[in-house]
Amino acid sequence: MYQRELEALKRANRFRKRELFDPNLKDFASNDYLGLTSKKELLTNAYQKVYSYPINAPKASQLVNGYTSLHFEFEQFLASLNRFEAGITVGSGFLANLALIEALVRKGDTLFLDEEFHASGILASRLVDKVVVFNHNDPKDLKKKLSSHSYKRAIVAVEGIYSMSGDLLNPEIFEVAKEALLIVDEAHSSGVVGEKLLGVFDLFNITPSFNHIKMGTLGKAYGSYGAYILASQEIISFLENRAKPIIYTTALSLMDIALALEGIKEINSNLSFYKQEIIARQEIIRSFGLEAKGLIVDIPIKNVVEVQKRLIKEGFLVGAIRPPTVKSPLIRVIARVGESKEDLKRLLRCLSVKN
Ligand SMILES: Cc1ncc(COP(=O)(O)O)c(C=O)c1O
């Protein structure tokens, strides 16, 4: 039924396939920035916490009876850690962006979306009436577009660190969007930047205000799965009432919450260690003439699939990212704390970047 489309994807070199990679490869591809997913003691602690809880799983939506004290305590913990009024957990970052955009952009409102915003936001933008795309990370273009459109509410959506380019959010966007509702997707910045490794609010020392929304994921630096939204009590209450990916879905699993909590506690208790490890890797990356605002390194190369295969033979796994995910192909290296600095240097040498 879809044979012709599949053939066309193959011809365009865009065909994708899941692979069972050798788990012994040095992992420079995944989003487990701090290497928490291999710390078994975090899993043991999380397991014990869930084991001592009367139920194993939430059983229902948060709006029925799937909301447990584990969800409640975790939300409170995240909100107070990040200095937001309130929070809510969501099944995944993809669902969280869908929830935010579909629910908050009402009739008469306009969504202003960074052109490099994650696919979840692009998909969600198809569900709303009016969308304006602004130039990537460009406060001037956003300002121009905010003033040249009329709307009831403006909702601006940006990322803390952009997932593909690795670009750090331009802090001027906070100023330009001060009259708008600002959604900051911190999937790749939480656990990676900031004084307390909390992300860009922390890095730019921005006190969260009623117009700020922070979305974060648990499946990246926090070494678990799921997501959370932090905002004013009013926004969280509105989402509970209107966001379909929150209302009509089973609450986030207890095991994922317990594991994420262990991950965040691990980071908080070893903050200076993780910060030093991040800085050391950024210095290595810069010594190769490359840029690193977080831990994502992009190397534009044409034949990414072949390069990825060659690196696998050398024992390294990297991301081979192709259109339509990005405009032109690139090798995406995640300089994870989970792999050694020596291996990072060896990998960058293999990529034959000048030292
Ligand atoms: C910027 C960004 N937002 C959202 C998501 C989705 O998060 P999740 O994997 O939890 O669905 C991702 C994940 O790839 C991402 O990179």
The ligand as a Tripos MOL2 file, in Angstrom:
@<TRIPOS>MOLECULE
LIG
   16    16     1     0     0
SMALL
NO_CHARGES

@<TRIPOS>ATOM
      1 C1         13.4570   19.9300   21.9160 C.3       1 LIG1
      2 C2         12.6520   18.7070   22.1870 C.ar      1 LIG1
      3 N1         11.3980   18.8420   22.6530 N.ar      1 LIG1
      4 C3         10.6400   17.7700   22.9070 C.ar      1 LIG1
      5 C4         11.1040   16.4920   22.7040 C.ar      1 LIG1
      6 C5         10.2180   15.3280   22.9730 C.3       1 LIG1
      7 O1         10.5060   14.7760   24.2110 O.3       1 LIG1
      8 P1         10.1960   13.2510   24.5160 P.3       1 LIG1
      9 O2         11.2890   12.4450   23.9150 O.co2     1 LIG1
     10 O3         10.1160   13.1710   26.0070 O.co2     1 LIG1
     11 O4          8.8760   12.9490   23.8750 O.co2     1 LIG1
     12 C6         12.3950   16.3030   22.2500 C.ar      1 LIG1
     13 C7         12.8940   14.9200   22.0820 C.2       1 LIG1
     14 O5         13.5080   14.5230   21.1950 O.2       1 LIG1
     15 C8         13.1860   17.4300   21.9510 C.ar      1 LIG1
     16 O6         14.4120   17.2940   21.4550 O.3       1 LIG1
@<TRIPOS>BOND
     1     1     2 1
     2     2     3 ar
     3     2    15 ar
     4     3     4 ar
     5     4     5 ar
     6     5     6 1
     7     5    12 ar
     8     6     7 1
     9     7     8 1
    10     8     9 2
    11     8    10 1
    12     8    11 1
    13    12    13 1
    14    12    15 ar
    15    13    14 2
    16    15    16 1
@<TRIPOS>SUBSTRUCTURE
     1 LIG1         1 GROUP 0 **** ****
